[in-house]
Amino acid sequence: MRTDKIRIFSIACALLGFAVASAAEAGPRIETWETTKGARVLFVAAPDLPILDVRLVFDAGSARDGKHSGLASLTANMLTQGAGEWDANTVAERIESVGAEFSAGAARDMATLSLRTLTERSVLDKVLKTLAKSLSEPRFAETDFERVRENRLVALRQDEQDPGTVGSKAIYRRVFGTHPYAADPAGTLETISTLKREDLVEFHRRYYVAGNAVVAIVGALSREQAENLAERLTAGLDTGEPPPELPPVPKLSDPILERLDFPSTQTHVFAGQPGMRRLDPDYFPLYVGNHILGGSGLVSLLMDEVREKRGLSYSVYSYFLPLSERGPFLAGLQTKNDQAAAAREVLMNTVRRFQEKGPTEDELAAAVKHITGGFPLRIASNAKIVSYLAVIGFYGLPLDYLDRFGERVSQVRAEQIRDAFNRRVHPDRFATVIVGPRKDWAPDAGE
């Protein structure tokens, strides 16, 4: 029986992209309401296949860690490790026995619980009961806590052996300074080592409340069934309320350079500054502009200047990561140690030139065509749609966001990109982190 259900589930997942392809062109119809306890719900009916995707998000990311870096992430991870009378093995068996998938984690803004399952009544009842209890009655058993914490410490030690990860964590510290976004969600060896079970219990009590929750649902359910599902998942939570808003992210007033000595065969270069918020009025000009600059892979300006023309790096990129407050704008590359100074110079000159002059009309037209042409694929499955619903609900984006995405991209003009980049991107005040062997540092680069 279990094998049959898993086989059905796998086949359904494989067909899912085809089943929603026609709906993707127009964007899904989003319905929204609040549960009795005050959780916001966003629902898209997808009746073609017997699959359900649920994502619950809470304003409980690492920005809420305070002095206990890694607390949010460890709390989220522990939600899958036993609930009520069930230990971790029992929870895993209840999910796996019906071929469902259940995971939890935390980023900087939000903590997320995700469920994918078949909608067969007996299967759905079992997994929803498991999810609801994991959410409202996590055990935080001491033995499980020690095991999960030790696994995290092992992962953090491994991070120290990877120059890319070392640099990625360092650039966030340099870009965000004392702001909560500066800390890595995984925490540090020191902070994870000092966490106690009681810290997780208190964090869960404060942040995992219905008034701080968004429930995203996509699948073969009626509106009434979706309402019942959302009530069932949030019934055991306290009503609560959202936490206070995060402080604004300060601007960088001066350039920052940090060099990290690392015995690697390649040097990693990271550069950036605070970027934009999710509801930023410059969102679309900055988004489209960055697609041209460094977000479109092999056809981006950075790739052309750094890789194609000069052969200085195999991969180079730039991106905005919008958050509740201003997330980062980052550019980066990795290159041979003896080419690091030259590659960095080309990277910064390209960003500076684009910031000053913006795109050509041909570059803009190609970017708009690429973005709008590829967008249907980004919402061509239940899993992708539920991810967008969670973002729309969490950040308060308009319900027509997906419907009008292509229109808003197409309305962006070259002068808008030039104006937005000129006002918002400041290469001469970037924070820069370079990770590589000290012996290959350029003599005039400083430390």
PyMOL commands that set and color helices and strands:
alter all, ss='L'
color gray80, all
select helices_A, chain A and resi 2-19+21-26+62-64+71-78+88-96+121-136+142-159+163-176+180-182+189-194+197-207+210-212+223-234+283-295+297-299+301-308+337-357+361-378+382-395+401-410+414-424+427-429+438-440
alter helices_A, ss='H'
color red, helices_A
select strands_A, chain A and resi 31-34+40-45+51-58+82-83+86-87+101-106+111-118+213-219+256-261+266-274+316-320+328-336+431-436
alter strands_A, ss='S'
color yellow, strands_A
deselect
rebuild
show_as cartoon
